[in-house]
């Protein structure tokens, strides 16, 4: 197991080192969930300091072998960010795309969800403007592609906790071998059970409240959100190829909405490096004021409502750039 | 001095509280006009540190010499804090000169002005990225401050 871990770490190191640092990219295609530079590196005038040291952000090294628990499984515990830098990058929109994104679409292409033609009208709806609904599964994780917030994993014998700051989410996943209940209650996060397949933790989720939108499942951003049916089945695969790197792969099945299952590329998350980076309260609904939207002009509202549906009718690879 | 500052913050908050509603979680283009962004130079008068968006308030002199109160939306407090901009940075620079590059709201409030900040520079001289950056051609080295 240790040798395997070491081998994986070496492979991860090679992949990371060989990842191209592309400082300038044109267009909005294939952004891998990031929102990095397309106009040049982030530099200030001589002598001017930029808060957050965004100009010094780099691709994180592998950091050593995969940590393991006593039972030999990888220990996924840690706080991770949805990028290659091991830190929060919200606001750092001009850093190289290779650091910002979660996958390289040229190396690991990700096909967008292909919707059933009869499902577009019923299931394609952007998130209601100005509201802060719960995320649900898998959105609490996938929406970090544009929220840039942390995912914290706490792994203890028999269960794994998945925590996100925004949307503030607590998921408890049993890993003791139990199956789903025969008739699980519906909830925002659904009923999840986990199992190990080699070094990969596979979390299987059903019974997700149909009011929950899939955000950044495929195209990124709230405008591309889509609803799902009661038949939705979510499979998430977590692995930790090295100490600093977590990989998240998502499959969403929903025969009422999708022509075929959506299968994501492996998405990169990296371990937070700053010991002062701690859990922060983020209760969005305290400041939920959808009346801002009501005051907008009709054309703007129609453009927002229409944006998601237009994207949904264009199946194919690597879609819009999100928000 | 403390009383003056607190009073100023409360007065501005009170004024804006009725006129301009705090926006919640949203995309930029729906609410703000990224084609009309402008440079603002004035005095930092307040900060509101709340989720999902923090706000700063500044007074800007208009052509007639009067004060225009701007309320500028920023990104979330937890992101600002992790990226080197804290609430304490604003309080330490309160009442002092500041610069902002900001984009106005599509619908102006009844009083003052409302917008989304891209870059700011408080009196401490540190350049801070505090919002989304719709102006792709305005990099930090091209700012007028």
Interface residues (C-beta under 8 A of the other chain):
Chain A: X38 X39 X40 X42 X43 X44 X45 X48 X49 X50 X51 X52 X53 X54 X87 X88 X89 X90 X91 X92 X93 X94 X129 X130 X131 X132 X148 X149 X165 X166 X221 X222 X223 X274 X277 X280 X281 X282 X283 X284 X286 X287 X288 X289 X290 X291 X292 X293 X295 X296 X297 X300 X301 X303 X304 X323
Chain B: X21 X22 X23 X24 X25 X26 X27 X28 X29 X30 X31 X50 X51 X52 X53 X75 X76 X77 X78 X79 X80 X81 X82 X83 X84 X85 X106 X107 X125 X126 X127 X128 X129 X130 X131 X132 X133 X136 X137 X139 X140 X141 X143
